[in-house]
Amino acid sequence: MSTQKFYQPIKQRFPNRPIKEIAKLISLFPPSHSTCSNFFNFKKNPNLETHLAVVVDLLKSKEFAEAENILNAVVVTDGLRKPVSKIASLLSENYVKCKVIGKMFNMLFSVYVNNMRFSEALQVFDYMKKWRFRIDDRACMVYLLAMKRQRQYDSLFEFFHKMVKFNVKITVYSMTVVVDGLCKMGEVCEARKLVDEMASTGVKQSDYTYNILLQAYMKMQDFVAVKEILRKMEKDGFDLNLTSYTLLIKGYSTFGDLVEVERLFKEIEEKGIEPNVHLFTSMISGYSKLGNVMKAFSTFVEMVERGLIPDGHTYGALINGFCKAGLMQGAEVLLNEMQGKGISVDRVIFNTMMDGYCKQGNVDEALRLQTIMEGEGHQPDANAYNIIATGLRKLELYDEAKSLLLSMVDRGVAPDTISYTTLIDIYCKQGNFVEAKRALIEMETKGIKPNTATYTTLVDGYCKLGKIVDAKRILRVMETAGVKPNTTTNSVCALIDGYCKQGNFIEAKTVFSEIGTKGVKPNTVTYTALIDGYCKVRNPAKAEKVLVEMETKGVKPTTVTYTALIDGCCKVGNIAKAIKVLIEMETKGVKPNTVTYTALIDGCCKVGNIAKYTSLVHRECKSGKVDDALKLFNEMPTKGLVPNVVTYTAVISGLSKEGRSGEALRLYNQMIEAGVIPDAAAYSALRIGLGDLRNDDFWPIKRVYNQMIEAGLTLGVTYPALVDILSYYDLRRLELDDICEYSDDIRI
């Protein structure tokens, strides 16, 4: 077949191609009937040879995008896709130059990667390496990025080593992709090593590389390494950019170092770097996680005042802080503001607010939010069901919680580990261990692995019913499944507590000792479990010995530990010892809580010891905790105790020292009405408080003074108090008779 005859159908196939280029295309293959047919039928029935011919032509014309499109067709079409050796053979047979073949193979490598055909891509790479074609670093970058997107970090690192071995050009971009992958694998040391190795070969880091390392070390809370990176950045001439500061602020906020956060923010402003929404959101999120809602909110306000527009992440971070602090009304205001501004409220924010309401026991509000969420097109996920079910469980609405969890599957939501654990806990609390075990088997059958909390729930349930044998069996199942209990889990503590309740302290101590044989040291939780166990069987002496052992081993007791011992002492009527333990814990910087004081109050009430109770009130006042003292004072009648003059005086003194003169005077009047006669100490306690009174409040001072005279108290005791009071008062407002009366009395 002549070239001219062959040319006409090709011209019809490529009407927009210049004649010169079509001529080049024809010259690729000797004119023959088969070749003409192939080209003539290119659109209708294309074959590999035809495609390759077109690709070669396009590559020579530097029309790379079109060439890539045709190669993509080769890769995705089953009839065209052939091994790289077959493609190479076809090209060689038709005398295509090596340079063009190299370009085609580099492009083919990228096309395979883009189509996620990674094994074929590697075959092309290996073929190029074998026949010494030049491998383009840009094509390799495509593979590295694909591995990163797929989170196939091992493959990414392995391929990078191939690049180094076969002398493919390594750029800062390819190195940074690998550094990022290694950091995400947790191999931060390897990432740092790689950076140093590449630097020795002339590949220098970029600010992006440094920021990746900063982020990794921040997540590890390795602040020594963070400082090293910062010094290296400074040495290499890199200034911290906005991304760097955001990473640092986010890390230090999470760690709780607010001083450093403030310093960094000040440094940003001094450098003239404008904070963006992301940086402010990181700060707000950090403050919220630390429970500093006021600081989070003030940062939010500052952000808005700077003209920055909060996004969904910003509102979400602040709402999270409000919900954790139990400020649900404020969270609702923020939610309404979001909706009013047209900012999409995602499922995470709805779940956060539902969780906040459930923790307050307000499940109805959580259900209202769920309805709103569904109305906005967000179907409840497993987390939403778990939140509400947990809320119902805490309210002991077990049947309602079960119904909700069991309805998940019917609504197309797959239960997760938390769902099953909550269900198992409910069954255990209802004493239905048959259903609890069935739920455990069901979750394992569905491929959902029970975790420490799941097994602990069963162990705790069995122990509370005294079924220690069953509890130990679950522990063995737990260990067989590879879920090892540790000293922070309740499973061990529950078993210790179960044995203690049975009075079997030998077994309790055995369980306690076994922890050490498994290579885990007992910690505060396990020691506290043993102390609490001894106290529950009214043996605080043994509990105290455990406390001593605990401190000897360097394990610090917590409020819960001391409270257990205080409660144990109170249970046996040893209030003096309980108060001694209270003093000891405060001396060591451990703050008592409501439970601690409740234990002491109950102990004092059971033995009818008003003196000890009063000493508690007095201690709170001396510590500056006047509101706590008032709470204790107001609870006395409900405990069957009547405050005496010492009790009243302690609280009056505390209020007076805080400048709360009005409250001090009201309590004084309450004392008079209760028939409790004030003594000299009580009147003296009013000195500071009444000294703060002014002008029209003089007459309460006069009344107190008259009552002192009526009580027959000597002026020698109260003379300093009167001098203080009168010195604070504007005597010009007194009537002459009043002044004379007081003057005469003082001269007596």
TORMARGU-721367 format. One record per residue (C-alpha): residue in three letters; z negated, x, y negated. Coordinates in steps of 0.1 Angstrom, whole numbers, plus 5000, padded with zeros to 4 digits. Layout:
ALAZXY ...
//
This chain:
MET500050005000 SER501050154966 THR498550214939 GLN500449974916 LYS500249694941 PHE496549774946 TYR495949784908 GLN496949414901 PRO494249244921 ILE491649484909 LYS492649404873 GLN492149044881 ARG488749114895 PHE487749324865 PRO489649164836 ASN487449314809 ARG487449674821 PRO489649924804 ILE492750034824 LYS491650394823 GLU488250304840 ILE489950084866 ALA492250374873 LYS489250594879 LEU487850324902 ILE491050304922 SER491050684926 LEU487750684944 PHE489350564976 PRO492850624990 PRO495050314986 SER495150125018 HIS495249775030 SER491549765039 THR490449915006 CYS492549664987 SER491249375007 ASN487649495001 PHE488149504964 PHE490249184963 ASN487449004982 PHE484649174963 LYS483348854947 LYS483948634977 ASN482948865006 PRO481549194992 ASN480749485015 LEU478749805010 GLU481750035003 THR482949814975 HIS479449804959 LEU479050174961 ALA482450234946 VAL481550014916 VAL478150184912 VAL479750534912 ASP482150424885 LEU479450274864 LEU477250584867 LYS480150804856 SER480650564826 LYS476850594819 GLU476550214822 PHE473150254841 ALA471849894837 GLU474949744853 ALA474850014881 GLU471249924888 ASN472049554890 ILE474649624917 LEU472349854936 ASN469749574934 ALA472249344952 VAL472649614979 VAL468849634984 VAL468149254985 THR471149155007 ASP470549195044 GLY474249255052 LEU474549535027 ARG471249715031 LYS471750025052 PRO469750345058 VAL470050615031 SER471850845056 LYS474650575060 ILE474950555022 ALA475150935019 SER477750945046 LEU480050695028 LEU479750874995 SER480451215011 GLU483551085030 ASN484950974997 TYR484251304980 VAL481751174954 LYS480251464935 CYS476651574944 LYS475551514908 VAL476651154909 ILE475051104944 GLY471751244930 LYS471850994902 MET472550714926 PHE469750814949 ASN467150834921 MET468250494909 LEU468250354945 PHE464650494949 SER463550294918 VAL465349984929 TYR463649994963 VAL460250034945 ASN460949744921 ASN461649524952 MET458449634968 ARG460349804997 PHE458150104996 SER458950245031 GLU462750255023 ALA461950404989 LEU460050695006 GLN462950745030 VAL465250795000 PHE462651034985 ASP462451235017 TYR466251245020 MET466551374985 LYS463951634992 LYS465651745025 TRP469051795008 ARG467551934977 PHE468751674953 ARG466951684919 ILE464251424919 ASP463751254885 ASP460151234874 ARG460950894857 ALA461850744891 CYS458650884906 MET456750724877 VAL458050384888 TYR456550444923 LEU453250554909 LEU452950254886 ALA453850024915 MET451150174937 LYS448650124908 ARG449649764904 GLN449249704941 ARG445949894941 GLN447250114968 TYR445350414954 ASP445450624986 SER449250594987 LEU449450674950 PHE447450994954 GLU449451094985 PHE452751054967 PHE451551254937 HIS450751544961 LYS454351514974 MET455551534938 VAL453551854932 LYS454652004965 PHE458351944959 ASN458252064923 VAL458851734907 LYS458151754870 ILE454551644863 THR454051484830 VAL450851364812 TYR451951014820 SER452251054857 MET448951254858 THR447150984838 VAL448250714862 VAL446850914891 VAL443550984872 ASP443250614866 GLY443750534902 LEU441250794914 CYS438650654889 LYS439250304902 MET438650434938 GLY435350574925 GLU436650934929 VAL435751034894 CYS434951394903 GLU438351424919 ALA440051274888 ARG438251534866 LYS439251814890 LEU442851704889 VAL442851704850 ASP441452054850 GLU444052174876 MET446952014857 ALA445752174825 SER445952514841 THR449652444848 GLY450352344812 VAL449951964815 LYS447551874788 GLN445551554786 SER446151274762 ASP443551054744 TYR444450784770 THR443551024798 TYR440251104781 ASN439450734776 ILE439950664813 LEU437450934822 LEU435050804795 GLN435250454810 ALA434650574845 TYR431550784835 MET430250494814 LYS430450264845 MET428550524865 GLN426050554836 ASP426550934838 PHE425751004802 VAL425651384807 ALA429351374818 VAL430151144789 LYS428751394765 GLU430851674782 ILE434051464778 LEU433251404742 ARG432751774736 LYS436051854754 MET437951594733 GLU436551754701 LYS437552104714 ASP441051994722 GLY441451834688 PHE441151464698 ASP439351234675 LEU437650924690 ASN439950624685 LEU439050254684 THR439450234722 SER437150524727 TYR434450364705 THR434850034723 LEU434350194757 LEU431250384745 ILE429750074728 LYS430349854758 GLY428750114781 TYR425650184760 SER425249804754 THR425249744792 PHE422750024796 GLY420549884769 ASP420750174745 LEU421049964713 VAL420050264691 GLU423250444703 VAL425350134698 GLU424150104662 ARG424850474656 LEU428350444670 PHE429150144650 LYS427950314618 GLU430150614627 ILE433150384630 GLU432650254596 GLU432050604581 LYS435350714596 GLY437150414581 ILE438150274615 GLU438449894613 PRO436649734642 ASN438649474660 VAL437849154679 HIS437549344712 LEU434949594699 PHE432849314684 THR433149114716 SER431849414736 MET428849434713 ILE428149064715 SER428449074753 GLY426049374755 TYR423449204733 SER423748884752 LYS423249054786 LEU420149224772 GLY418748884761 ASN418948974724 VAL420648654713 MET419748684677 LYS421449024674 ALA424448884693 PHE424748594669 SER424348804638 THR427149034651 PHE429248724657 VAL428648614621 GLU429448964607 MET432648964627 VAL433748624612 GLU432748744577 ARG435049034581 GLY437948794586 LEU438348854623 ILE439048544644 PRO436848514676 ASP438848454708 GLY437848284740 HIS436248604753 THR434048634722 TYR432848274724 GLY432348314761 ALA430148624756 LEU427948454730 ILE427748124750 ASN426548334780 GLY423748484758 PHE422648134746 CYS422647994781 LYS420648284795 ALA418048234767 GLY417947854775 LEU419447764741 MET421747504754 GLN421947314721 GLY423347624704 ALA425747674734 GLU427047314729 VAL427647384692 LEU429747694701 LEU431647504728 ASN432447224703 GLU433547484677 MET435847644703 GLN437447304711 GLY437747214674 LYS439647544668 GLY441947474697 ILE440647774717 SER441047704754 VAL437747674772 ASP438247834807 ARG436447754839 VAL434148054835 ILE432647914803 PHE432147574818 ASN430447724848 THR428247934825 MET427047634806 MET426547424838 ASP424447704852 GLY422347714820 TYR421647334822 CYS420847354859 LYS418347634853 GLN416547404829 GLY416547134856 ASN419146924837 VAL421646864864 ASP422946544847 GLU424246754817 ALA425846994842 LEU427646704859 ARG428746574824 LEU430346914817 GLN432046914851 THR433646584842 ILE434846734809 MET436147044827 GLU438146834851 GLY439546624822 GLU440846954807 GLY442747034839 HIS440247284854 GLN439347184890 PRO435847284900 ASP435847604921 ALA433247714947 ASN431147864920 ALA430847534902 TYR429747354933 ASN427247624941 ILE425747604906 ILE425147234908 ALA424047234944 THR421447514935 GLY420247304906 LEU419746994929 ARG418047214955 LYS415547344929 LEU414746984920 GLU414146924957 LEU417046674958 TYR418046824991 ASP420146535004 GLU422246514972 ALA422746894973 LYS423846875009 SER426346595002 LEU427846794974 LEU428347104995 LEU429646915025 SER432246735003 MET433747064991 VAL436247095020 ASP437446735015 ARG438146814979 GLY440247114988 VAL437647384978 ALA436747645005 PRO432947705007 ASP431948075003 THR428948275014 ILE426748134986 SER427747774996 TYR426647835032 THR423548025022 THR422447734999 LEU423147485027 ILE421147695052 ASP418247725028 ILE418147345024 TYR418147295062 CYS415347545065 LYS413247375038 GLN413747045057 GLY412747215089 ASN416147145105 PHE416847485121 VAL419447335145 GLU421747255116 ALA420847575099 LYS422047775129 ARG425047555132 ALA426047635096 LEU425548005103 ILE427847985133 GLU430447785114 MET430648025085 GLU431148315109 THR433848125128 LYS435648075095 GLY435548445088 ILE432948415060 LYS430448695065 PRO426748615061 ASN425048855037 THR421448975032 ALA420548655013 THR421948435042 TYR419848605069 THR416848635046 THR416848255040 LEU416648195078 VAL413948465083 ASP411848315054 GLY412247965068 TYR411048065102 CYS408148265089 LYS406947975067 LEU406647765098 GLY404948045117 LYS407948105140 ILE407748485139 VAL409648535172 ASP412648345158 ALA412448535125 LYS412548875143 ARG415548755164 ILE417448675132 LEU416549025119 ARG417949175150 VAL421148965146 MET421349085110 GLU421149445119 THR423649405148 ALA426049255122 GLY425649565101 VAL423749385074 LYS420649605072 PRO417549475055 ASN416149705029 THR412849715009 THR414249504982 THR415149215004 ASN412848925011 SER413548935048 VAL411149215054 CYS408649075029 ALA408848735046 LEU408148885080 ILE405149075066 ASP403848755049 GLY404348555081 TYR402248805101 CYS399548815074 LYS399248435074 GLN398648455112 GLY396048715105 ASN398148965125 PHE397849265102 ILE398649505130 GLU402149365133 ALA402449335095 LYS401649705092 THR404049775120 VAL406849605102 PHE405849785070 SER405850125088 GLU409250055105 ILE410850055071 GLY410150425068 THR411650505103 LYS414950355091 GLY415150615063 VAL414150375035 LYS410950425016 PRO408750115010 ASN408950004974 THR407049774950 VAL408349464967 THR407149555002 TYR403849694990 THR403249374970 ALA404049165001 LEU401349345020 ILE398849314992 ASP399548944988 GLY399148895025 TYR395649045025 CYS394648844995 LYS395848515010 VAL393448575039 ARG390648645014 ASN390549025020 PRO391049174985 ALA389149494996 LYS392049585020 ALA394549474994 GLU392949714969 LYS393250004994 VAL397049924998 LEU397249934960 VAL395650274959 GLU398050404986 MET400950254967 GLU400050444936 THR399350764955 LYS402950744969 GLY404350724934 VAL405250354936 LYS404350164904 PRO402749824907 THR404149544887 THR402749234871 VAL403349044904 THR401349314923 TYR398349304901 THR398448924898 ALA398248904937 LEU395149114937 ILE393548934908 ASP394148604926 GLY392648744958 CYS389548854939 CYS389248514923 LYS389648334956 VAL386448504969 GLY384648444937 ASN384548804925 ILE385548724889 ALA384149044875 LYS386449244898 ALA389349034888 ILE388749104851 LYS388349474860 VAL391849464876 LEU393149284845 ILE391849564823 GLU393249824846 MET396749674845 GLU396749644807 THR395550004804 LYS398550114825 GLY400949924803 VAL401549634827 LYS401549304809 PRO399849004825 ASN401848684825 THR401048314827 VAL400548324865 THR397948614860 TYR395948414835 THR396248094856 ALA394748274886 LEU391848394864 ILE391248054848 ASP391147884882 GLY388748144895 CYS386448104865 CYS386547724868 LYS385847724906 VAL382647914900 GLY381847734868 ASN381648064849 ILE382047974812 ALA381048324802 LYS383948494821 TYR386348234808 THR385148294773 SER385648674778 LEU389248604787 VAL389748404754 HIS388048684735 ARG390248954751 GLU393448764741 CYS392148744705 LYS391249114704 SER394749194717 GLY396348994689 LYS397548724713 VAL395948434694 ASP398348174706 ASP397648264742 ALA393948244734 LEU394447894719 LYS396347784750 LEU393447904772 PHE390947734748 ASN392747404749 GLU392947404787 MET389247434791 PRO388447064790 THR391146994817 LYS389347254839 GLY385947084834 LEU384647364811 VAL383047294777 PRO383547564751 ASN380347714737 VAL379647874703 VAL380848214716 THR384148064727 TYR384747894694 THR383748204675 ALA386148424694 VAL389148194685 ILE388048144649 SER387748514645 GLY391248574660 LEU392848304637 SER391048444606 LYS392248794613 GLU395848674615 GLY395448494581 ARG395648154597 SER392748024576 GLY393647654578 GLU393647664616 ALA390347864617 LEU388647604594 ARG390047314615 LEU388547474646 TYR385247524628 ASN385147154620 GLN386047064656 MET383047274667 ILE380747084643 GLU382046754656 ALA381546864692 GLY377946924684 VAL378147304689 ILE375847464663 PRO377547774646 ASP375548094645 ALA375748384620 ALA378648534640 ALA380648214637 TYR380148194599 SER381048564596 ALA384148504616 LEU385348274588 ARG384948554562 ILE388548684563 GLY390048344568 LEU388248174540 GLY388848474518 ASP392548384519 LEU391948034505 ARG392747974469 ASN392147724441 ASP391547374454 ASP390447514488 PHE387247634473 TRP385347324483 PRO385647384521 ILE384047724514 LYS381247544495 ARG380747304525 VAL380547584550 TYR378047764527 ASN375847444525 GLN375947414563 MET374747774566 ILE371747694544 GLU371047374564 ALA371147584596 GLY368447804582 LEU370648124584 THR369448414563 LEU371648514534 GLY371248874543 VAL373648824572 THR376248644552 TYR375948794518 PRO378849034523 ALA380948744534 LEU380148544503 VAL380848844481 ASP384348874497 ILE385048504493 LEU383948484457 SER385748804448 TYR389048644460 TYR388448324441 ASP389248254405 LEU385748174392 ARG387148024360 ARG388147714379 LEU384447654390 GLU382247414371 LEU379247584354 ASP376747414377 ASP378547544408 ILE378447904395 CYS374747884386 GLU373947724420 TYR375648014439 SER374148274416 ASP370648144421 ASP371148134459 ILE372448494460 ARG369448614439 ILE366948464463 
//
